[in-house]
Amino acid sequence: MQGTPGAAGALDPLFPRLGNGGYDVRHYDLALDWAPARSGERAEGGPLRGTARITARATQNLSAFNLDLKGLEVTSVTVDGRPARHGRAGTELTVRPERELDKGTAFRTTVEYAGRPGPLADADGSEEGWLTGDAGTVALGEPSGSMTWFPGNHHPLDKATYTLRVTVPKGQRAVSGGEPETLEPEPDGDGRTTWTWRSRRPMASFLATLAIGRYELSRSRTPSGLPVVNAVAPGQDAEVLDRLPDVLDWSAERFGAYPFDSFGAIVLDPGTVGYALETQTRPVYPGSPSVGLVVHETAHQWFGDFVTPRTWQDIWLSEGFATYAEWLWEEDHDGPTAQETFDRLYATPGDAGLWTFPPADPPDQNSLFAAPVYQRGAMTLHQVRRLLGEDRFARLLTGWPKKHAYGNARTADFTAYAESLAPDAGTRAALTRTWAGWLRAAGKPDSAKPGG
């Protein structure tokens, strides 16, 4: 049967060219060599050299397929060991295998590349991708920055496992998510070391990270035996990280068993980036974080990582839950109740940014990280809590991520799940009105009463 090219985009409502069609990645094996010279450039090719071995399965008969990659020079591509033709157009790397791939076939693509990775400017003015600060370099990928340092299917819908091997100069450390092969790799004859990290649970590519620098590393275990690995930039206060086991235990009580094999944090020099990110198993923080921020990024391990939004338009399912986790933490630790936090926010004037658009319908890329996604998303969850009652809402907090374990979900999946927990038709009708007024409608809802 004759194959056709896979789509050059996943048709995301906000990022239509991000990701690709025609195949499903199962595993990324990334081997990177980072060797910037004192001048900022190595002798040949650039400071970064990479080999990406991408194991995937064809979901259609494929004559060609695309990978997302920005900037770096591709020197060779093979598919199942055979040279493959390839071409570039913007951030699209098109690969044409020597032999067409039948639907259901597993195949391995190997891409050799090199160059100088750099930042990617977002619509809201922030930067992601390959970022450099005084203490070193970090790679961050939300929503599309992972394409600046490795080729892949960079849409949240295509999760995969990862092996990352990174060779760095003498005195540098390379830190990522997942589990390390060792925290003290042996140097080679030039003093360079290769660090290996494995993420054995499926992960969206925007949740992959890599930090290179003179980080202080520590390893411990929680009382339940979960390994904790922290990396802290020189001069940063890491005392708050002592609270990680407490935050993790509280989160597991609220949201169910922790879904990954290790945990920890990467604390950057504050000049590197201005935001935190829920990178899987090892969130990244811009300097020493507050306890509230640790709670937020820890909650993301369930809401955003364990169950990941199906499209970027569904991001409130990640940020709304993580924000509401902060409210619950404060409520459980002698702070304001969630109702008091809700009331304070509802008192915000109707022309405030909080009410600019509904959480389930951010209008553009610039809106991904705006207040309606976070705060109004959390307010919607509070309305659901009031309608379902404490016991059923507690079941929602544990059951929702478990239902979509290591997968993806959209807003319609959530609303259907919440309605399935309603005790009667009246509550289901009130939930339907809540979706219309709080999730879908622009402007400030007329009533603070749930289902009103």
C-alpha positions as CSV (number, residue, x, y, z in Angstrom):
1,M,0.0,0.0,0.0
2,Q,1.4,3.4,-1.0
3,G,2.3,5.7,1.9
4,T,1.6,9.4,2.3
5,P,3.5,12.1,4.3
6,G,2.6,12.6,7.9
7,A,1.1,16.0,8.8
8,A,3.5,18.8,9.5
9,G,1.6,19.8,12.7
10,A,-0.8,18.4,15.3
11,L,-3.4,21.0,14.5
12,D,-3.4,22.3,18.1
13,P,-5.9,25.2,18.4
14,L,-3.2,27.6,19.5
15,F,-0.1,26.1,18.0
16,P,-1.3,24.4,14.7
17,R,2.3,23.7,13.4
18,L,3.6,22.3,16.7
19,G,4.0,18.6,16.7
20,N,3.6,16.2,13.8
21,G,1.3,13.5,12.5
22,G,1.8,10.0,11.2
23,Y,3.8,8.5,14.0
24,D,3.9,8.0,17.8
25,V,7.2,8.4,19.6
26,R,7.9,5.7,22.2
27,H,11.4,6.6,23.3
28,Y,14.0,9.3,23.0
29,D,17.7,8.4,23.4
30,L,19.6,11.6,23.4
31,A,23.4,11.8,23.5
32,L,24.7,15.4,23.9
33,D,28.2,16.9,24.0
34,W,28.4,20.4,25.4
35,A,31.8,22.0,25.0
36,P,31.8,25.8,24.8
37,A,35.2,27.3,24.4
38,R,36.2,30.3,26.4
39,S,35.2,32.4,23.4
40,G,31.8,30.9,23.5
41,E,32.3,28.7,20.4
42,R,34.0,25.3,20.0
43,A,36.3,24.6,17.1
44,E,33.8,22.9,14.8
45,G,30.1,23.0,14.5
46,G,29.2,24.9,17.6
47,P,29.2,24.2,21.4
48,L,26.5,21.5,21.2
49,R,26.7,18.2,19.3
50,G,23.8,15.8,19.5
51,T,22.7,12.4,18.4
52,A,19.0,11.8,18.8
53,R,17.8,8.2,18.4
54,I,14.0,8.3,18.2
55,T,12.0,5.1,18.5
56,A,8.5,5.4,17.1
57,R,5.6,3.5,15.6
58,A,3.9,4.5,12.3
59,T,0.2,5.3,12.8
60,Q,-0.3,5.4,9.0
61,N,1.5,4.2,5.9
62,L,4.3,6.8,5.8
63,S,6.3,8.0,2.9
64,A,7.7,10.9,4.9
65,F,7.4,12.5,8.3
66,N,8.5,15.6,10.2
67,L,10.4,16.4,13.3
68,D,10.3,19.8,15.1
69,L,13.8,21.4,15.3
70,K,14.9,25.0,15.5
71,G,18.2,26.4,14.4
72,L,20.6,23.6,14.8
73,E,22.4,22.1,11.8
74,V,21.5,18.6,10.8
75,T,24.5,16.6,9.5
76,S,22.9,13.2,8.9
77,V,19.6,11.3,9.2
78,T,19.0,7.6,9.1
79,V,15.9,5.5,9.5
80,D,16.5,1.9,10.7
81,G,20.2,2.4,9.8
82,R,19.6,3.4,6.2
83,P,20.4,7.0,5.0
84,A,17.3,9.1,4.6
85,R,16.8,12.2,2.6
86,H,15.9,15.2,4.7
87,G,15.1,18.9,4.3
88,R,14.5,22.0,6.4
89,A,11.7,24.6,6.2
90,G,11.6,26.8,9.3
91,T,11.3,24.6,12.4
92,E,10.2,21.6,10.3
93,L,12.7,18.8,9.6
94,T,11.2,16.6,6.9
95,V,12.5,13.0,6.7
96,R,12.0,10.7,3.7
97,P,13.0,7.1,4.5
98,E,14.6,5.0,1.8
99,R,11.7,2.5,2.3
100,E,8.2,3.6,3.1
101,L,6.9,2.6,6.5
102,D,3.8,0.5,6.9
103,K,1.2,1.4,9.5
104,G,2.0,-0.2,12.8
105,T,5.7,-0.6,12.0
106,A,8.2,0.3,14.7
107,F,11.2,2.3,13.4
108,R,14.2,4.2,14.7
109,T,15.3,7.5,13.4
110,T,18.8,8.8,14.1
111,V,19.5,12.5,13.7
112,E,23.1,13.9,14.0
113,Y,23.1,17.6,14.6
114,A,25.3,20.4,16.0
115,G,25.3,24.2,16.6
116,R,24.6,26.9,19.0
117,P,21.2,26.5,20.7
118,G,19.6,29.6,22.1
119,P,16.4,31.0,23.5
120,L,13.0,31.1,22.0
121,A,10.9,34.2,22.5
122,D,7.2,33.6,23.4
123,A,4.2,35.7,22.5
124,D,4.0,37.1,26.0
125,G,7.5,38.3,26.0
126,S,9.1,35.6,28.1
127,E,11.9,33.3,26.9
128,E,12.2,29.5,26.9
129,G,14.4,27.0,25.1
130,W,18.2,27.1,25.8
131,L,18.8,29.8,28.4
132,T,22.1,30.9,29.9
133,G,22.7,32.6,33.3
134,D,25.7,33.3,35.6
135,A,25.6,29.8,37.0
136,G,25.2,27.9,33.8
137,T,22.7,26.8,31.2
138,V,19.2,25.4,31.4
139,A,16.8,24.1,28.8
140,L,13.1,24.7,29.3
141,G,10.3,23.7,26.9
142,E,6.9,25.2,27.7
143,P,5.3,25.4,25.3
144,S,7.7,24.8,22.4
145,G,11.3,25.4,23.6
146,S,12.4,21.8,23.5
147,M,12.9,22.1,19.8
148,T,15.9,24.3,20.4
149,W,18.0,21.4,21.7
150,F,16.6,18.2,20.3
151,P,14.5,17.1,17.3
152,G,11.2,15.5,18.2
153,N,7.4,15.4,18.0
154,H,7.0,18.5,20.3
155,H,3.3,18.5,21.1
156,P,2.0,17.4,24.6
157,L,-0.1,14.7,22.9
158,D,2.9,12.5,22.1
159,K,4.4,11.3,25.3
160,A,7.5,9.1,25.5
161,T,10.2,7.8,27.8
162,Y,13.7,9.3,27.7
163,T,17.3,8.4,28.1
164,L,19.6,11.5,28.3
165,R,23.4,11.2,28.2
166,V,25.2,14.5,28.5
167,T,29.0,15.0,28.4
168,V,30.1,18.3,29.9
169,P,33.4,20.1,30.7
170,K,35.5,19.5,33.8
171,G,33.8,20.8,36.9
172,Q,30.4,21.1,35.3
173,R,27.3,19.0,36.2
174,A,24.4,18.0,34.0
175,V,21.1,17.6,35.7
176,S,17.8,16.4,34.3
177,G,14.6,14.7,35.3
178,G,14.1,11.0,36.0
179,E,16.7,8.9,37.7
180,P,20.5,9.3,37.5
181,E,22.8,6.4,36.6
182,T,25.1,7.8,39.2
183,L,25.6,11.2,40.9
184,E,29.4,10.9,40.7
185,P,30.3,9.8,37.1
186,E,33.9,9.1,36.5
187,P,35.8,11.7,34.4
188,D,37.6,10.9,31.2
189,G,41.2,11.7,30.5
190,D,40.3,15.4,29.9
191,G,38.3,15.7,33.1
192,R,35.0,15.7,31.1
193,T,32.1,13.7,32.6
194,T,29.1,12.0,31.1
195,W,25.9,12.2,33.1
196,T,23.0,9.8,32.4
197,W,19.4,10.3,33.3
198,R,16.5,8.0,32.6
199,S,12.8,8.9,32.6
200,R,11.0,5.6,32.6
201,R,7.5,7.1,32.7
202,P,5.9,8.7,29.7
203,M,6.6,12.4,29.5
204,A,5.5,15.2,27.2
205,S,8.6,16.8,25.6
206,F,7.9,20.3,27.1
207,L,8.5,18.7,30.6
208,A,12.0,17.6,29.7
209,T,14.8,19.7,31.1
210,L,18.6,19.9,31.2
211,A,20.7,22.1,33.5
212,I,24.4,22.4,33.1
213,G,26.6,24.3,35.5
214,R,28.4,24.1,38.9
215,Y,25.4,23.0,40.8
216,E,25.5,21.5,44.3
217,L,23.9,18.1,44.2
218,S,22.3,16.3,47.1
219,R,20.5,13.0,47.3
220,S,18.2,11.7,50.0
221,R,15.0,9.7,50.5
222,T,11.6,10.5,51.8
223,P,10.3,8.5,54.8
224,S,8.5,6.2,52.2
225,G,11.8,5.5,50.4
226,L,11.3,7.7,47.3
227,P,14.7,9.1,46.0
228,V,15.0,12.9,46.1
229,V,17.7,14.6,44.0
230,N,18.2,18.4,44.3
231,A,20.5,20.6,42.3
232,V,21.2,24.1,43.6
233,A,23.1,26.9,41.9
234,P,26.0,28.4,43.9
235,G,24.9,31.1,46.4
236,Q,21.2,30.1,46.5
237,D,19.4,29.4,49.7
238,A,18.1,25.8,49.6
239,E,16.5,25.6,53.1
240,V,13.0,25.5,51.7
241,L,13.9,22.2,49.9
242,D,13.8,20.6,53.4
243,R,10.0,20.9,53.1
244,L,9.9,18.8,50.0
245,P,9.0,15.5,51.8
246,D,6.2,17.2,53.7
247,V,4.8,18.8,50.6
248,L,5.0,15.5,48.7
249,D,3.3,13.6,51.5
250,W,0.5,16.2,51.8
251,S,0.1,16.1,48.0
252,A,-0.2,12.3,48.0
253,E,-2.9,12.5,50.6
254,R,-4.8,14.9,48.5
255,F,-4.2,13.7,45.0
256,G,-3.3,10.0,45.3
257,A,0.0,8.0,45.2
258,Y,2.9,9.9,43.7
259,P,3.1,8.7,40.1
260,F,6.8,8.8,39.4
261,D,10.0,7.1,40.6
262,S,11.9,10.1,42.1
263,F,11.5,13.7,42.9
264,G,13.5,16.8,43.6
265,A,14.2,20.3,42.4
266,I,16.6,22.4,40.3
267,V,17.2,25.9,41.8
268,L,18.7,28.3,39.3
269,D,20.5,31.6,39.5
270,P,17.6,34.1,39.5
271,G,19.1,35.9,36.5
272,T,18.6,32.9,34.3
273,V,14.8,32.9,34.0
274,G,11.9,34.6,35.7
275,Y,9.5,31.7,36.2
276,A,9.2,28.2,37.6
277,L,8.4,25.2,35.5
278,E,6.9,21.8,36.5
279,T,9.6,19.8,34.6
280,Q,8.7,16.1,35.3
281,T,10.0,14.8,38.6
282,R,12.4,17.8,39.1
283,P,10.7,21.2,38.9
284,V,12.9,24.2,38.0
285,Y,12.8,27.3,40.2
286,P,14.2,30.8,39.5
287,G,16.1,31.1,42.7
288,S,15.0,29.9,46.2
289,P,11.3,29.3,46.0
290,S,8.5,29.9,48.5
291,V,6.6,27.0,50.0
292,G,3.6,28.0,48.0
293,L,5.5,27.8,44.7
294,V,6.8,24.4,45.7
295,V,3.3,23.3,46.4
296,H,2.2,24.6,43.0
297,E,4.9,22.8,41.1
298,T,4.5,19.6,43.1
299,A,0.8,19.5,42.3
300,H,1.7,19.7,38.7
301,Q,3.3,16.3,38.9
302,W,-0.3,15.0,39.0
303,F,-2.0,17.8,37.1
304,G,0.1,18.5,34.0
305,D,2.6,15.7,34.1
306,F,0.8,12.5,35.1
307,V,-2.3,13.7,33.2
308,T,-1.4,16.3,30.6
309,P,-3.7,18.6,28.7
310,R,-4.6,17.2,25.3
311,T,-4.1,20.6,23.6
312,W,-2.7,23.9,24.8
313,Q,-6.2,25.3,24.9
314,D,-6.8,22.9,27.8
315,I,-4.0,24.3,29.9
316,W,-6.3,25.4,32.7
317,L,-6.6,21.6,33.6
318,S,-2.9,22.0,34.6
319,E,-2.6,25.5,36.0
320,G,-6.1,25.7,37.6
321,F,-5.5,22.5,39.6
322,A,-2.0,23.6,40.6
323,T,-3.3,27.0,41.8
324,Y,-6.1,25.4,43.7
325,A,-3.6,23.1,45.4
326,E,-2.0,26.3,46.8
327,W,-5.5,27.3,48.2
328,L,-5.9,23.8,49.7
329,W,-2.4,23.9,51.3
330,E,-3.1,27.3,52.9
331,E,-6.5,26.0,54.2
332,D,-4.8,22.9,55.7
333,H,-2.0,25.0,57.2
334,D,-3.8,27.7,59.2
335,G,-4.0,30.1,56.3
336,P,-7.1,31.5,54.6
337,T,-9.8,29.0,53.5
338,A,-10.4,28.3,49.8
339,Q,-13.7,30.1,50.2
340,E,-12.0,33.2,51.6
341,T,-9.6,33.2,48.7
342,F,-12.5,32.7,46.2
343,D,-14.4,35.6,47.8
344,R,-11.4,37.9,47.6
345,L,-10.9,37.2,43.9
346,Y,-14.6,37.4,43.1
347,A,-14.6,41.0,44.6
348,T,-12.2,42.0,41.8
349,P,-13.9,44.5,39.5
350,G,-15.5,43.2,36.3
351,D,-13.0,45.1,34.1
352,A,-10.0,43.4,35.7
353,G,-7.7,41.1,33.8
354,L,-9.1,38.1,35.7
355,W,-12.3,38.3,33.7
356,T,-10.8,38.9,30.2
357,F,-11.5,35.5,28.9
358,P,-12.8,32.1,30.1
359,P,-10.3,29.6,31.4
360,A,-11.2,26.9,28.9
361,D,-10.9,29.2,25.9
362,P,-7.6,31.2,25.9
363,P,-7.9,33.2,22.7
364,D,-4.2,33.1,21.6
365,Q,-0.7,32.1,22.5
366,N,-0.2,35.2,24.6
367,S,-3.0,34.1,26.9
368,L,-1.5,30.8,28.0
369,F,-0.2,32.0,31.3
370,A,-2.7,34.8,32.1
371,A,-4.7,35.2,35.3
372,P,-8.0,33.6,33.9
373,V,-6.1,30.3,33.3
374,Y,-4.7,30.2,36.8
375,Q,-7.0,32.0,39.2
376,R,-10.3,31.7,37.4
377,G,-9.5,28.1,36.7
378,A,-9.0,27.5,40.4
379,M,-12.3,29.4,41.1
380,T,-14.1,27.0,38.8
381,L,-12.7,24.1,40.7
382,H,-13.9,25.7,43.9
383,Q,-17.4,25.9,42.5
384,V,-17.3,22.2,41.6
385,R,-16.2,21.5,45.2
386,R,-19.2,23.4,46.6
387,L,-21.6,21.5,44.3
388,L,-20.2,18.0,44.8
389,G,-19.4,18.3,48.5
390,E,-16.2,17.4,50.3
391,D,-16.3,13.6,49.9
392,R,-17.1,13.6,46.2
393,F,-14.6,16.4,45.5
394,A,-11.9,14.5,47.3
395,R,-12.7,11.5,45.1
396,L,-12.4,13.8,42.1
397,L,-8.9,15.0,43.1
398,T,-7.6,11.4,43.3
399,G,-9.7,9.9,40.6
400,W,-9.3,12.4,37.8
401,P,-5.5,12.0,37.3
402,K,-5.7,8.3,37.9
403,K,-8.4,7.9,35.1
404,H,-5.9,9.4,32.6
405,A,-2.7,8.0,34.0
406,Y,0.4,8.9,32.0
407,G,-1.9,10.2,29.2
408,N,-3.8,13.3,28.1
409,A,-7.2,14.8,28.7
410,R,-9.3,17.7,27.4
411,T,-11.8,19.9,29.1
412,A,-14.8,17.9,27.9
413,D,-13.2,14.8,29.6
414,F,-13.0,16.7,32.9
415,T,-16.6,18.1,32.8
416,A,-17.9,14.6,32.0
417,Y,-15.9,13.1,34.8
418,A,-17.1,15.7,37.3
419,E,-20.7,15.2,36.3
420,S,-20.3,11.4,36.8
421,L,-19.7,12.1,40.5
422,A,-22.8,14.2,40.9
423,P,-25.3,12.6,43.3
424,D,-28.4,13.6,41.4
425,A,-29.8,15.3,38.3
426,G,-30.1,18.7,40.1
427,T,-26.3,18.7,40.8
428,R,-25.5,17.7,37.2
429,A,-27.7,20.6,35.9
430,A,-25.9,23.0,38.3
431,L,-22.5,21.7,37.0
432,T,-23.7,22.3,33.5
433,R,-24.5,25.9,34.3
434,T,-21.1,26.2,36.0
435,W,-19.3,25.1,32.9
436,A,-21.3,27.7,30.9
437,G,-20.7,30.6,33.3
438,W,-17.2,29.9,34.6
439,L,-15.4,27.9,32.0
440,R,-16.8,29.1,28.7
441,A,-18.3,32.6,29.0
442,A,-16.3,35.8,28.8
443,G,-16.7,38.4,31.5
444,K,-17.3,38.2,35.3
445,P,-20.1,35.7,36.2
446,D,-23.1,37.4,37.6
447,S,-23.2,35.3,40.7
448,A,-20.7,33.8,43.0
449,K,-23.1,31.1,43.8
450,P,-22.2,27.8,42.2
451,G,-24.5,26.8,39.4
452,G,-26.1,30.2,39.7
